[in-house]
Amino acid sequence: MGMRWRNTSSERRNDLLQIEEGSLYPALQTLAESGVGESGVGHFFDERRVRIYKLTATGAKHLEHEVSRFEKMLEGITRVLAPGES
């Protein structure tokens, strides 16, 4: 998931968020160690072994919760920055 996700998601992010290779893999490993993510070994189309990361069910619930918290925070910031529009 790592490099493939980093490369394909770059297009969606319009390069507004830079994810360096040196920070991506330690973050994925931390998620796996904490139980919100898991890793395994898979095979790429040319039979190379690759490490695959994915969210666990617990991780998906945690992500949903964190996205909700972020959206509420963003709404508050937006109201402060545009007080005449609420």
C-alpha positions as CSV (number, residue, x, y, z in Angstrom):
1,M,0.0,0.0,0.0
2,G,2.8,2.4,0.9
3,M,4.4,3.6,-2.4
4,R,1.3,2.8,-4.5
5,W,-0.9,4.8,-2.1
6,R,1.6,7.7,-2.0
7,N,1.8,7.9,-5.7
8,T,-1.9,7.6,-6.6
9,S,-3.1,9.8,-3.7
10,S,-0.7,12.5,-4.8
11,E,-2.9,13.2,-7.8
12,R,-6.0,13.5,-5.6
13,R,-4.3,15.8,-3.1
14,N,-3.1,18.2,-5.8
15,D,0.2,18.2,-3.9
16,L,-1.4,20.2,-1.0
17,L,-0.1,17.6,1.4
18,Q,3.4,16.3,1.0
19,I,4.1,12.8,2.3
20,E,7.7,12.0,2.4
21,E,8.8,8.4,2.0
22,G,10.8,8.5,5.2
23,S,7.7,9.3,7.2
24,L,5.1,7.1,5.5
25,Y,6.6,3.7,6.4
26,P,7.2,4.4,10.1
27,A,3.6,5.8,10.3
28,L,2.2,2.6,8.7
29,Q,4.3,0.4,11.0
30,T,3.1,2.4,14.1
31,L,-0.5,1.9,12.9
32,A,0.1,-1.8,12.6
33,E,1.7,-2.1,16.0
34,S,-1.1,-0.1,17.7
35,G,-3.8,-2.4,16.4
36,V,-5.6,0.1,14.1
37,G,-3.7,-1.3,11.0
38,E,-2.2,-4.6,10.0
39,S,0.4,-5.6,7.6
40,G,1.1,-8.7,5.6
41,V,3.1,-9.9,2.7
42,G,1.6,-10.1,-0.8
43,H,2.8,-10.5,-4.3
44,F,2.9,-7.8,-7.0
45,F,2.0,-8.6,-10.6
46,D,5.6,-9.5,-11.4
47,E,5.7,-11.9,-8.4
48,R,7.8,-9.5,-6.3
49,R,7.0,-9.7,-2.6
50,V,5.5,-6.5,-1.2
51,R,4.3,-5.5,2.2
52,I,0.6,-4.7,2.3
53,Y,-1.0,-2.5,4.9
54,K,-4.7,-2.1,5.7
55,L,-6.9,-0.7,8.4
56,T,-8.5,-3.1,10.8
57,A,-12.2,-2.8,11.8
58,T,-11.0,-0.9,14.9
59,G,-8.9,1.3,12.7
60,A,-11.8,2.1,10.4
61,K,-13.9,3.1,13.4
62,H,-11.1,5.2,14.8
63,L,-10.6,6.9,11.4
64,E,-14.3,7.7,11.2
65,H,-14.2,9.2,14.7
66,E,-11.1,11.3,13.9
67,V,-12.6,12.6,10.6
68,S,-15.7,13.6,12.5
69,R,-13.6,15.5,15.0
70,F,-11.6,17.2,12.3
71,E,-14.8,18.3,10.4
72,K,-16.1,19.9,13.6
73,M,-12.9,21.7,14.2
74,L,-12.8,22.9,10.6
75,E,-16.3,24.2,10.9
76,G,-15.4,26.1,14.0
77,I,-12.3,27.6,12.3
78,T,-14.4,28.5,9.3
79,R,-16.9,30.3,11.5
80,V,-14.2,32.3,13.2
81,L,-12.6,33.3,9.9
82,A,-15.9,34.3,8.2
83,P,-18.0,35.6,11.1
84,G,-20.5,37.4,8.9
85,E,-21.5,34.3,7.0
86,S,-22.9,32.0,9.8
